[in-house]
C-alpha cells in the first residue's frame, strides 16, 4: 500500500513540520488582528490544516489501494465497535457537565438548569451542535492526526507511545 522510498520513514515527521508551519502561518496574523473579522477566518482555516495535510501526505505516500483504504476508513461507520458508540455519544455531554461543574466550583455562575433543558428540547439546536462538533472536531483535524500520522507512528511504536507522541 505504501510507496517505498527513503523519505517514507520520515514522512510522519515531515507531516508534523508542515502541519504546524502552515497552521501557524495562518494563526500568527490572527493573533495580531485580534477581534477583527479576518482573524476568525484565519483561525478556522488554520484548524483545517491537519486534515488537509493528512490528505496531501496520504496522496504523496500511498498508492491507489492505500488512498482507497484511507477514504474507506473515513466513511465506514461499521468499523466502530458498540462500546465506542457509547463513548462517541456521551463524551461531549460529560465533558460539558464536568467543565460546568469545575467552573461552578471555581466561583462561576452557571445558566439555570431549566434554560439548558429548554435548549436540549429543541431538536434543531441539538442537530446543529452535533454537526458543528463533527465538522469542527472531526473533519478539521482527525484526517491528519489519526488518519495519517497515527498509523505511521504505530508502525514502529506501541499504541500508547504513538498516542503520547501524537
KETORVO-714849 format. One line per 2 residues: number of its first residue (from 1); their letters; for each residue x, y, z of N, C-alpha, C. Coordinates in nm, 2 decimals, m for minus. Example, Ala and Ser with C-alpha at 12.3 -4.5 7.8 and 13.67 -1.06 7.14 Angstrom:
// residues 2
1	as	1.32:m0.57:0.78:1.23:m0.45:0.78:1.32:m0.33:0.78  1.28:m0.22:0.71:1.37:m0.11:0.71:1.29:0.00:0.79;
END
This chain:
// residues 166
1	xx	0.08:m0.12:0.00:0.00:0.00:0.00:0.09:0.13:0.00  0.19:0.13:0.08:0.27:0.25:0.09:0.38:0.24:m0.01;
3	xx	0.41:0.36:m0.07:0.52:0.37:m0.16:0.65:0.35:m0.08  0.74:0.28:m0.13:0.87:0.26:m0.06:0.97:0.37:m0.11;
5	xx	1.02:0.45:m0.02:1.12:0.55:m0.05:1.20:0.58:0.07  1.31:0.65:0.06:1.39:0.69:0.17:1.31:0.79:0.26;
7	xx	1.23:0.87:0.19:1.16:0.98:0.27:1.04:0.92:0.34  1.00:0.80:0.31:0.87:0.75:0.36:0.88:0.73:0.51;
9	xx	1.00:0.69:0.56:1.01:0.68:0.71:0.99:0.81:0.78  1.04:0.92:0.71:1.04:1.05:0.77:0.91:1.12:0.74;
11	xx	0.82:1.06:0.66:0.70:1.13:0.62:0.61:1.18:0.73  0.61:1.10:0.84:0.53:1.15:0.95:0.59:1.27:1.02;
13	xx	0.72:1.28:1.02:0.78:1.40:1.08:0.77:1.52:0.99  0.78:1.49:0.86:0.75:1.60:0.76:0.61:1.65:0.77;
15	xx	0.52:1.55:0.80:0.38:1.59:0.82:0.36:1.68:0.94  0.42:1.64:1.05:0.42:1.73:1.17:0.47:1.87:1.14;
17	xx	0.59:1.87:1.08:0.65:2.00:1.05:0.56:2.09:0.95  0.51:2.03:0.85:0.43:2.10:0.75:0.30:2.15:0.81;
19	xx	0.24:2.06:0.89:0.11:2.09:0.96:0.13:2.21:1.05  0.23:2.21:1.14:0.25:2.32:1.23:0.29:2.44:1.16;
21	xx	0.38:2.43:1.06:0.42:2.55:0.99:0.30:2.62:0.92  0.22:2.54:0.85:0.11:2.60:0.77:0.00:2.66:0.87;
23	xx	m0.02:2.58:0.98:m0.12:2.63:1.08:m0.08:2.77:1.13  0.05:2.78:1.17:0.09:2.90:1.24:0.11:3.01:1.14;
25	xx	0.13:2.98:1.01:0.13:3.09:0.91:0.00:3.16:0.91  m0.11:3.08:0.93:m0.24:3.14:0.94:m0.27:3.20:1.08;
27	xx	m0.23:3.14:1.18:m0.27:3.18:1.31:m0.19:3.30:1.36  m0.07:3.32:1.32:0.01:3.43:1.36:m0.05:3.57:1.33;
29	xx	m0.09:3.58:1.20:m0.16:3.71:1.17:m0.29:3.72:1.25  m0.36:3.61:1.28:m0.49:3.62:1.35:m0.46:3.67:1.49;
31	xx	m0.35:3.63:1.55:m0.32:3.69:1.68:m0.30:3.84:1.68  m0.23:3.88:1.57:m0.21:4.03:1.56:m0.34:4.11:1.53;
33	xx	m0.44:4.04:1.46:m0.56:4.11:1.43:m0.67:4.07:1.53  m0.64:4.06:1.65:m0.74:4.02:1.75:m0.87:4.10:1.74;
35	xx	m0.98:4.03:1.74:m1.11:4.10:1.73:m1.16:4.14:1.60  m1.07:4.14:1.50:m1.11:4.18:1.36:m1.16:4.06:1.29;
37	xx	m1.25:4.08:1.19:m1.31:3.97:1.11:m1.21:3.88:1.04  m1.11:3.92:0.98:m1.01:3.83:0.92:m0.95:3.73:1.02;
39	xx	m0.94:3.77:1.14:m0.88:3.68:1.24:m0.96:3.55:1.26  m1.09:3.56:1.27:m1.17:3.44:1.29:m1.16:3.35:1.17;
41	xx	m1.16:3.40:1.05:m1.14:3.32:0.93:m1.01:3.25:0.93  m0.90:3.32:0.96:m0.77:3.26:0.97:m0.76:3.15:1.07;
43	xx	m0.82:3.17:1.19:m0.82:3.07:1.29:m0.90:2.94:1.24  m1.01:2.96:1.18:m1.09:2.85:1.13:m1.01:2.77:1.02;
45	xx	m0.95:2.85:0.92:m0.87:2.79:0.82:m0.75:2.71:0.88  m0.69:2.77:0.97:m0.57:2.70:1.04:m0.62:2.57:1.11;
47	xx	m0.74:2.57:1.16:m0.78:2.44:1.22:m0.80:2.33:1.13  m0.82:2.36:1.00:m0.84:2.25:0.90:m0.71:2.21:0.84;
49	xx	m0.60:2.27:0.87:m0.47:2.23:0.81:m0.43:2.09:0.84  m0.45:2.03:0.97:m0.41:1.89:0.99:m0.48:1.80:0.89;
51	xx	m0.61:1.81:0.87:m0.68:1.72:0.78:m0.63:1.74:0.63  m0.61:1.87:0.59:m0.57:1.89:0.46:m0.43:1.83:0.44;
53	xx	m0.34:1.85:0.53:m0.21:1.79:0.52:m0.21:1.64:0.53  m0.31:1.58:0.61:m0.32:1.44:0.61:m0.36:1.38:0.47;
55	xx	m0.45:1.45:0.41:m0.49:1.41:0.27:m0.38:1.42:0.18  m0.31:1.54:0.18:m0.20:1.56:0.09:m0.09:1.46:0.11;
57	xx	m0.05:1.43:0.23:0.06:1.33:0.26:0.01:1.19:0.23  m0.11:1.16:0.25:m0.17:1.03:0.20:m0.15:1.01:0.05;
59	xx	m0.19:1.11:m0.02:m0.17:1.10:m0.17:m0.03:1.10:m0.21  0.06:1.16:m0.13:0.20:1.16:m0.17:0.27:1.03:m0.13;
61	xx	0.22:0.96:m0.03:0.29:0.84:0.02:0.22:0.71:m0.01  0.10:0.71:m0.05:0.02:0.59:m0.07:m0.01:0.57:m0.22;
63	xx	m0.02:0.44:m0.26:m0.06:0.40:m0.39:m0.22:0.41:m0.39  m0.27:0.37:m0.50:m0.42:0.38:m0.52:m0.49:0.30:m0.41;
65	xx	m0.45:0.18:m0.38:m0.51:0.10:m0.28:m0.50:0.16:m0.14  m0.39:0.22:m0.11:m0.37:0.29:0.01:m0.46:0.41:0.03;
67	xx	m0.48:0.48:m0.08:m0.57:0.60:m0.08:m0.72:0.56:m0.06  m0.76:0.45:m0.13:m0.89:0.40:m0.11:m0.92:0.35:0.03;
69	xx	m0.82:0.29:0.09:m0.83:0.24:0.23:m0.84:0.36:0.32  m0.77:0.47:0.30:m0.78:0.59:0.38:m0.92:0.64:0.38;
71	xx	m0.98:0.66:0.26:m1.12:0.71:0.25:m1.22:0.61:0.30  m1.20:0.49:0.29:m1.29:0.39:0.34:m1.30:0.40:0.49;
73	xx	m1.18:0.42:0.55:m1.18:0.43:0.70:m1.25:0.56:0.74  m1.25:0.66:0.66:m1.32:0.79:0.70:m1.47:0.77:0.70;
75	xx	m1.52:0.69:0.61:m1.67:0.69:0.59:m1.74:0.56:0.64  m1.66:0.46:0.67:m1.72:0.33:0.71:m1.75:0.33:0.86;
77	xx	m1.87:0.36:0.90:m1.91:0.36:1.05:m1.92:0.22:1.11  m1.92:0.12:1.02:m1.93:m0.02:1.07:m1.80:m0.06:1.14;
79	xx	m1.70:0.01:1.12:m1.57:m0.02:1.18:m1.56:0.02:1.33  m1.66:0.10:1.37:m1.67:0.14:1.51:m1.74:0.04:1.59;
81	xx	m1.68:m0.01:1.70:m1.74:m0.11:1.78:m1.85:m0.05:1.87  m1.94:m0.13:1.92:m2.05:m0.08:2.00:m2.01:m0.01:2.13;
83	xx	m1.91:m0.05:2.20:m1.87:0.03:2.32:m1.82:0.17:2.28  m1.76:0.18:2.16:m1.71:0.31:2.12:m1.83:0.41:2.08;
85	xx	m1.94:0.35:2.04:m2.06:0.44:2.01:m2.10:0.51:2.14  m2.10:0.43:2.25:m2.14:0.49:2.38:m2.04:0.61:2.41;
87	xx	m1.92:0.59:2.39:m1.82:0.70:2.41:m1.85:0.81:2.32  m1.87:0.79:2.20:m1.90:0.89:2.10:m2.02:0.98:2.14;
89	xx	m2.12:0.91:2.18:m2.25:0.98:2.22:m2.24:1.05:2.35  m2.16:1.00:2.44:m2.16:1.05:2.58:m2.05:1.15:2.61;
91	xx	m1.94:1.15:2.53:m1.82:1.22:2.56:m1.85:1.37:2.57  m1.92:1.43:2.48:m1.94:1.57:2.48:m2.03:1.62:2.59;
93	xx	m2.15:1.55:2.62:m2.23:1.59:2.73:m2.15:1.58:2.86  m2.08:1.47:2.88:m2.00:1.45:3.00:m1.89:1.56:3.01;
95	xx	m1.82:1.59:2.90:m1.72:1.70:2.91:m1.78:1.83:2.95  m1.90:1.86:2.89:m1.96:1.99:2.92:m2.01:1.99:3.07;
97	xx	m2.06:1.88:3.12:m2.11:1.87:3.26:m1.99:1.89:3.35  m1.88:1.82:3.32:m1.76:1.83:3.41:m1.70:1.97:3.41;
99	xx	m1.69:2.03:3.29:m1.64:2.16:3.28:m1.73:2.26:3.35  m1.86:2.24:3.34:m1.96:2.33:3.40:m1.95:2.32:3.56;
101	xx	m1.93:2.20:3.60:m1.91:2.17:3.75:m1.78:2.24:3.80  m1.68:2.22:3.72:m1.55:2.29:3.76:m1.56:2.44:3.76;
103	xx	m1.63:2.49:3.66:m1.65:2.64:3.65:m1.73:2.69:3.77  m1.83:2.61:3.81:m1.91:2.65:3.92:m1.83:2.64:4.05;
105	xx	m1.75:2.53:4.07:m1.67:2.52:4.19:m1.57:2.63:4.20  m1.53:2.69:4.09:m1.43:2.80:4.09:m1.50:2.93:4.10;
107	xx	m1.63:2.93:4.13:m1.70:3.06:4.15:m1.78:3.12:4.04  m1.78:3.05:3.92:m1.86:3.10:3.81:m2.01:3.07:3.82;
109	xx	m2.08:3.15:3.75:m2.23:3.14:3.75:m2.27:3.05:3.64  m2.35:2.95:3.66:m2.40:2.86:3.55:m2.53:2.91:3.51;
111	xx	m2.57:2.89:3.38:m2.70:2.92:3.34:m2.80:2.83:3.42  m2.92:2.88:3.44:m3.02:2.80:3.51:m3.04:2.66:3.43;
113	xx	m3.06:2.56:3.51:m3.08:2.42:3.45:m3.20:2.42:3.36  m3.31:2.50:3.39:m3.42:2.50:3.31:m3.39:2.55:3.17;
115	xx	m3.31:2.65:3.16:m3.27:2.71:3.03:m3.19:2.61:2.95  m3.11:2.53:3.01:m3.03:2.43:2.94:m3.13:2.32:2.89;
117	xx	m3.22:2.28:2.97:m3.31:2.17:2.93:m3.40:2.22:2.82  m3.44:2.35:2.82:m3.52:2.40:2.71:m3.44:2.40:2.58;
119	xx	m3.31:2.43:2.58:m3.23:2.42:2.46:m3.22:2.28:2.41  m3.20:2.19:2.50:m3.18:2.05:2.46:m3.31:1.99:2.41;
121	xx	m3.43:2.05:2.45:m3.56:2.00:2.40:m3.58:2.05:2.25  m3.50:2.13:2.20:m3.51:2.18:2.06:m3.42:2.09:1.97;
123	xx	m3.49:2.00:1.90:m3.41:1.90:1.82:m3.32:1.97:1.71  m3.37:2.08:1.66:m3.29:2.16:1.56:m3.16:2.21:1.62;
125	xx	m3.16:2.26:1.74:m3.04:2.31:1.80:m2.95:2.19:1.83  m3.00:2.08:1.88:m2.92:1.96:1.91:m2.85:1.91:1.79;
127	xx	m2.92:1.91:1.67:m2.86:1.86:1.55:m2.75:1.96:1.51  m2.77:2.09:1.52:m2.67:2.19:1.49:m2.55:2.17:1.57;
129	xx	m2.56:2.15:1.70:m2.45:2.13:1.79:m2.37:2.01:1.75  m2.44:1.90:1.72:m2.38:1.77:1.68:m2.30:1.79:1.55;
131	xx	m2.36:1.85:1.46:m2.30:1.87:1.33:m2.17:1.97:1.34  m2.19:2.07:1.42:m2.08:2.16:1.44:m1.96:2.09:1.51;
133	xx	m1.99:2.01:1.61:m1.88:1.93:1.67:m1.82:1.83:1.58  m1.90:1.77:1.49:m1.84:1.67:1.40:m1.75:1.75:1.30;
135	xx	m1.79:1.86:1.25:m1.72:1.93:1.15:m1.59:2.00:1.21  m1.61:2.07:1.32:m1.50:2.14:1.38:m1.40:2.04:1.45;
137	xx	m1.45:1.94:1.52:m1.36:1.85:1.59:m1.31:1.74:1.50  m1.40:1.68:1.42:m1.36:1.56:1.34:m1.29:1.60:1.21;
139	xx	m1.37:1.67:1.13:m1.32:1.69:0.99:m1.20:1.79:0.99  m1.19:1.88:1.08:m1.08:1.98:1.07:m0.95:1.92:1.11;
141	xx	m0.94:1.81:1.19:m0.81:1.76:1.23:m0.79:1.62:1.22  m0.89:1.54:1.24:m0.87:1.39:1.25:m0.82:1.32:1.13;
143	xx	m0.85:1.37:1.01:m0.79:1.30:0.89:m0.64:1.31:0.89  m0.59:1.41:0.95:m0.44:1.42:0.96:m0.38:1.35:1.08;
145	xx	m0.43:1.38:1.20:m0.37:1.32:1.32:m0.39:1.17:1.32  m0.52:1.13:1.31:m0.55:0.98:1.32:m0.55:0.91:1.19;
147	xx	m0.59:0.98:1.08:m0.59:0.92:0.95:m0.46:0.90:0.89  m0.36:0.99:0.91:m0.23:0.98:0.85:m0.12:0.95:0.96;
149	xx	m0.11:1.03:1.06:0.01:1.03:1.15:0.01:0.91:1.24  m0.11:0.88:1.30:m0.11:0.77:1.40:m0.07:0.63:1.34;
151	xx	m0.12:0.60:1.22:m0.08:0.47:1.16:0.07:0.46:1.15  0.14:0.57:1.10:0.28:0.57:1.08:0.36:0.56:1.22;
153	xx	0.31:0.63:1.32:0.37:0.62:1.45:0.35:0.48:1.51  0.24:0.42:1.49:0.21:0.29:1.54:0.29:0.18:1.47;
155	xx	0.33:0.21:1.35:0.41:0.10:1.27:0.54:0.07:1.34  0.59:0.16:1.42:0.72:0.14:1.49:0.72:0.15:1.64;
157	xx	0.60:0.19:1.69:0.58:0.21:1.84:0.46:0.15:1.88  0.45:0.14:2.02:0.32:0.08:2.08:0.21:0.19:2.06;
159	xx	0.09:0.15:2.08:m0.02:0.24:2.07:m0.01:0.35:2.17  0.03:0.32:2.29:0.05:0.42:2.40:0.15:0.52:2.36;
161	xx	0.27:0.48:2.32:0.38:0.57:2.28:0.34:0.65:2.16  0.28:0.59:2.06:0.23:0.67:1.94:0.13:0.77:1.98;
163	xx	0.03:0.74:2.07:m0.07:0.83:2.11:m0.01:0.94:2.19  0.09:0.91:2.28:0.16:1.02:2.35:0.23:1.12:2.26;
165	xx	0.30:1.06:2.16:0.37:1.15:2.06:0.27:1.24:1.99  0.16:1.18:1.95:0.05:1.25:1.88:m0.01:1.36:1.97;
END
